[in-house]
Amino acid sequence: MPTRCRPAAAPPLVMLVALSMLACGEGPLIRLEGPATTGLPAPIGAEDANAGSGGGGGAQASDPAQDAGLAPDGAVAAALCTGDADCSDGLGPICDLATGRCVQCLSDTHCALGCISGEQCGESPLCDPTRGVCVQCLVHADCSDEPFCDGASGECIECLVNSDCGDGGYCDAQKRECMECTSDLHCPTESPYCDVEEGECVQCRTDLQCSFGLRCDSGSCALP
């Protein structure tokens, strides 16, 4: 009885792929880099480690400004004061509870009784509620000796603009006083230079502005 041959077992699929690639001249197989997927769960703590190394997910980093008690713009978020006892004379003796700031005053009464010095109490009897400081005036009507109120400083002054000065005078922007001149353009030919410190037109400010042999003495050209 003839012997029947058992059919050979089919080669594994991996072997067939390898033989096919060799037959096509594609060289040896190249092993792919990276860990193989095993289907097993990751070790405990691995996900946390990946999140901390820059991977997606995980807790957000804390804001140092908020940790330090600061507002986003760097300002102190906490109130500076919660009562008058928190305020020193250098900051102002009164606590403005609405803003948490130490101020000189909240009302005119504080300017009469709680000023930093007696001189301020006499010259600054009104309270500017916006800034919390004692001032001479809030409006022009508060001024007597000087006719105008400078809203920025709260002081009574002689002028705000040139038109406040009579007889063709000019308002000095720094001193807030009416002057004969604030620049050489305001001076006549016989006294062509402006002494800006005094606000007066003069013949000279230096010897070089005088004729030969003369020197400048107190704004006038004279013999030495």
C-alpha positions as CSV (number, residue, x, y, z in Angstrom):
1,M,0.0,0.0,0.0
2,P,1.6,3.3,-1.1
3,T,2.6,5.6,1.6
4,R,0.7,8.9,1.6
5,C,2.7,12.0,2.3
6,R,1.5,14.3,5.1
7,P,1.1,17.9,3.9
8,A,3.8,20.1,5.5
9,A,2.6,22.6,8.0
10,A,2.2,26.1,6.6
11,P,5.1,28.4,7.5
12,P,4.4,31.2,9.9
13,L,3.1,34.5,8.4
14,V,6.2,36.3,9.6
15,M,8.5,33.9,7.8
16,L,6.6,34.4,4.6
17,V,6.8,38.2,4.8
18,A,10.6,37.9,5.5
19,L,11.2,35.6,2.5
20,S,9.1,37.8,0.3
21,M,11.2,40.9,1.2
22,L,14.5,39.0,0.6
23,A,13.3,37.8,-2.7
24,C,12.6,41.4,-3.8
25,G,16.0,42.6,-2.8
26,E,14.9,44.9,0.0
27,G,17.6,43.7,2.4
28,P,17.2,42.6,6.0
29,L,14.3,43.4,8.0
30,I,14.4,46.7,10.0
31,R,13.2,46.6,13.5
32,L,10.9,49.4,14.5
33,E,12.0,51.6,17.4
34,G,10.0,52.1,20.5
35,P,8.4,49.8,23.0
36,A,6.0,47.3,21.7
37,T,2.3,47.6,22.7
38,T,1.7,44.8,25.0
39,G,-1.9,45.7,26.0
40,L,-0.9,45.6,29.6
41,P,-1.9,48.6,31.9
42,A,0.8,51.2,32.6
43,P,2.6,51.0,35.9
44,I,1.0,53.0,38.7
45,G,2.4,56.6,38.7
46,A,3.6,56.5,35.1
47,E,0.8,58.8,33.9
48,D,1.7,61.3,36.6
49,A,5.3,61.2,35.6
50,N,4.5,61.9,32.0
51,A,2.2,64.8,32.8
52,G,5.0,66.4,35.0
53,S,7.5,66.1,32.1
54,G,5.5,68.3,29.8
55,G,2.9,65.9,28.4
56,G,-0.7,66.8,28.1
57,G,-3.0,66.8,31.1
58,G,-2.0,67.0,34.7
59,A,-2.4,69.9,37.1
60,Q,-1.6,73.5,36.0
61,A,1.4,75.2,37.5
62,S,0.5,77.7,40.2
63,D,0.8,81.5,39.6
64,P,3.6,82.9,41.8
65,A,1.8,86.3,41.9
66,Q,-1.3,84.8,43.3
67,D,0.7,82.7,45.7
68,A,2.4,85.9,47.0
69,G,-1.0,87.6,47.5
70,L,-0.6,90.0,44.6
71,A,-3.1,91.0,42.0
72,P,-2.3,90.1,38.3
73,D,-0.8,93.6,37.7
74,G,1.5,93.3,40.7
75,A,-0.5,95.5,43.0
76,V,-1.0,94.4,46.6
77,A,-4.3,92.6,46.6
78,A,-4.8,92.9,50.4
79,A,-6.0,96.1,52.0
80,L,-3.3,98.4,53.3
81,C,-5.4,99.2,56.4
82,T,-8.5,98.1,58.2
83,G,-8.6,100.8,60.8
84,D,-7.0,104.1,61.8
85,A,-4.6,102.1,64.1
86,D,-2.9,100.7,60.9
87,C,-2.0,104.2,59.7
88,S,1.0,106.2,60.6
89,D,1.5,110.0,60.4
90,G,3.8,109.5,57.3
91,L,1.0,107.9,55.3
92,G,-1.9,109.8,56.8
93,P,-3.6,109.2,60.1
94,I,-7.0,108.0,58.8
95,C,-8.0,104.7,57.1
96,D,-10.3,105.0,54.1
97,L,-12.2,101.7,54.6
98,A,-13.6,101.9,51.1
99,T,-10.2,101.7,49.5
100,G,-8.0,100.3,52.3
101,R,-5.7,103.4,51.9
102,C,-4.2,105.6,54.7
103,V,-5.2,109.2,53.9
104,Q,-5.0,112.6,55.5
105,C,-8.7,113.2,55.4
106,L,-12.2,111.9,54.5
107,S,-14.0,115.2,55.3
108,D,-13.2,118.9,56.1
109,T,-13.4,118.1,59.8
110,H,-10.3,115.9,59.5
111,C,-8.4,118.8,57.9
112,A,-9.2,121.0,60.9
113,L,-8.4,118.4,63.6
114,G,-6.2,115.7,62.1
115,C,-3.7,117.3,59.8
116,I,-0.1,116.2,59.8
117,S,1.1,119.7,60.9
118,G,-0.5,122.9,62.2
119,E,0.7,124.8,59.1
120,Q,-1.2,122.5,56.8
121,C,-4.3,122.8,59.0
122,G,-4.2,126.6,58.6
123,E,-3.5,126.7,54.9
124,S,-5.4,123.6,53.8
125,P,-8.8,123.6,55.4
126,L,-10.6,121.6,52.8
127,C,-10.6,117.8,52.1
128,D,-10.2,116.6,48.5
129,P,-12.2,113.3,48.8
130,T,-10.8,111.9,45.6
131,R,-7.1,112.0,46.7
132,G,-7.8,112.0,50.5
133,V,-5.6,115.1,51.1
134,C,-6.1,118.5,52.7
135,V,-6.0,121.3,50.2
136,Q,-6.5,125.1,50.0
137,C,-9.2,124.9,47.4
138,L,-11.5,122.7,45.3
139,V,-13.0,125.5,43.2
140,H,-12.2,129.1,42.4
141,A,-14.7,130.4,45.0
142,D,-12.6,128.8,47.7
143,C,-9.8,131.3,47.0
144,S,-9.5,134.9,48.3
145,D,-6.0,136.4,48.1
146,E,-5.3,134.5,44.8
147,P,-8.2,134.3,42.4
148,F,-7.8,130.9,40.8
149,C,-7.8,127.3,42.1
150,D,-5.4,124.9,40.6
151,G,-7.3,121.6,40.6
152,A,-4.2,119.5,40.2
153,S,-2.5,120.8,43.3
154,G,-5.4,122.2,45.3
155,E,-3.6,125.5,45.7
156,C,-4.9,129.1,45.1
157,I,-2.8,130.7,42.4
158,E,-2.5,133.9,40.5
159,C,-3.1,132.5,37.0
160,L,-3.7,129.4,35.0
161,V,-3.3,130.8,31.5
162,N,-2.0,134.0,29.9
163,S,-5.5,135.5,29.6
164,D,-5.7,135.4,33.5
165,C,-3.0,138.1,33.5
166,G,-3.8,141.8,32.8
167,D,-1.7,144.4,31.1
168,G,-0.3,142.0,28.6
169,G,1.4,139.8,31.2
170,Y,2.2,136.1,30.8
171,C,1.4,133.2,33.1
172,D,4.5,131.3,34.3
173,A,3.5,127.6,33.9
174,Q,5.8,126.6,36.8
175,K,5.2,129.3,39.3
176,R,1.6,130.0,38.3
177,E,2.3,133.7,38.6
178,C,1.8,136.6,36.1
179,M,5.2,137.8,34.7
180,E,6.3,140.5,32.3
181,C,7.8,137.7,30.2
182,T,8.5,134.0,30.0
183,S,10.7,134.0,26.9
184,D,12.7,136.5,24.8
185,L,9.8,136.7,22.3
186,H,7.9,138.7,24.9
187,C,10.5,141.5,25.3
188,P,10.9,144.8,23.4
189,T,14.0,145.9,21.4
190,E,15.5,148.0,24.2
191,S,15.4,145.1,26.7
192,P,15.5,142.1,24.4
193,Y,16.2,139.3,26.9
194,C,13.9,137.7,29.4
195,D,15.2,136.9,32.9
196,V,13.0,133.8,33.3
197,E,13.8,133.6,37.1
198,E,12.4,137.1,37.7
199,G,10.0,137.2,34.8
200,E,11.4,140.5,33.6
201,C,12.8,141.9,30.4
202,V,16.4,143.0,30.7
203,Q,19.3,144.4,28.5
204,C,21.5,141.3,29.1
205,R,21.9,138.1,30.9
206,T,25.7,137.7,30.2
207,D,28.6,140.0,29.4
208,L,28.6,138.7,25.8
209,Q,25.2,140.4,25.3
210,C,26.7,143.8,26.0
211,S,28.7,146.1,23.8
212,F,32.5,146.0,23.9
213,G,33.9,147.3,27.2
214,L,30.7,146.9,29.1
215,R,29.6,144.1,31.4
216,C,26.2,142.8,32.4
217,D,25.3,143.9,35.9
218,S,21.9,142.8,37.3
219,G,20.4,142.7,33.8
220,S,21.9,146.0,32.6
221,C,25.0,146.7,30.5
222,A,27.3,149.0,32.5
223,L,30.9,150.0,32.8
224,P,33.0,147.7,34.9
